[in-house]
Amino acid sequence: MSKLFPKSANKLPLQIIILVFVLGGIATAATTYYATNKYTNVGYAPVQPVPFSHALHAGQLGIDCRYCHVGVDKGPTSTVPTSQTCMNCHNQVKTDSPLLEVVRNSYASGDPVPWVKIHQAPDYVYFNHSVHIARGVSCVECHGRVDEMDVVHQAKPLSMGFCLDCHRAPENFVRDPKLVTQLDWKHPEGVEGQVRDGKKFVHDWNINPPQSCSGCHR
Amino acid sequence: MRYVYLTLFLIVVLGASVFGFRGSLSTRSPLEVFPDMDHQAKYKPQAESKFFADGRADRPTPVGAVAFGRTDDSADASFLKQDLALFEGKDEKGQALSGFPSALTVDARFLERGQDRFTVYCAPCHGALGDGNGITKQYGMGATPSFHDDRLRQLAEGEIFNVITHGKGNMLSYADKLPADDRWAVIAYVRALQRAAHTTAADVPPGHKSELGIK
């Protein structure tokens, strides 16, 4: 009787087990790398209806973030500016630029400019901008160096783990609230100085960021 | 078996080349791996609505409506905006108010608030010193008046309030950016700037003269 299985078939069970582990490892690595906000959201830079450059307005001109994003220190939402805000200057500067056509039409008609939202918190997250601004969490912590971006992209993952990094150790991030919109500011004494002053701020202002679910989810 | 691993390796390379790396810029809207309840049937501020004809979830304020429950400290004064001095910059006779509304205390904290707001909203055009040499001048903004000429130094506070609220000439209204009490804080700071630009050595308190190198 001829042999039904060759001799090499003796190794097959072991090879299959190893292959399963290798496949499992690849699947785990791929999910970890690709299925989180660090891959899916970071770098999202949609095409906007007006090619507004933050690098020019916030960086080069040094206009404060709050000049346009008026609501950011007053309430939960960092409001997208009205087209009247644009017209404060652009009723005199580059008045016939075709790129600003959309803004001029919006100002004349009252219909909003269809800006594309980039930073999307899930609807079950109740994030409040003003409390963070008031307690000295800079814009840069969540939005990156917007003052260097010609086209704004999402710079940070904004996942729950990202929020908790700061909620668990706010002293690494809080600064004097007067400096929140200075995106290039770093503590002059480096990490040591940041932690020392951060601890002082956390103590003096009684900063107690919630880590319980209901702090952010309702 | 060698072929199995070779194929697997090719699949990994293919996958990596299709999906790319973390942080690469993309104009496509984010992939939602676990959509959960990310998008709920509710309106968020400045969002889109398919229900209203103009497509806005935020509804325009009906004419004559007064916002209720704002967090101004002087709740009664702000409820119906009845305090003409505070909300319109007018005295009892309907003339532009000189001085500041009685509802506000002008102190160091108030001035600091004014400085902060001035730096954000006014300095881009009027300049940090109020001399009309803001950064926007280099980019083609028209002539911005200096606060330090006699006409603007003698302007009643109520007049300045009126300009911030309703705009004047090429300057549009800043009422949406500065609530009434912030407008007054800015005016207080403008007054401080004007005073600072017209001082002499005699105005410096004796204790501070040495800091400035004045005898």
Interface residues (C-beta under 8 A of the other chain):
Chain A: Q15 L19 V22 L23 I26 A30 Y33 Y34 A35 T36 N37 K38 Y39 T40 N41 V42 G43 Y44 A45 P46 V47 L61 G62 I63 D64 R66 Y67 V70 P76 T77 T79 V80 T82 Q84 T85 M87 N88 C89 N91 Q92 V93 K94 D111 P112 Q120 P122 D123 Y124 H153 K178
Chain B: M1 V4 Y5 L8 V12 G15 F19 R22 G23 S24 L25 S26 T27 R28 S29 P30 L31 E32 V33 F34 D36 M37 D38 H39 Q40 K42 K44 P45 Q46 D54 R56 D116 T119 V120 Y121 P124 C125 I135 T136 Y139 G140 M141 G142 N170 M171 L172 S173 D176 K177
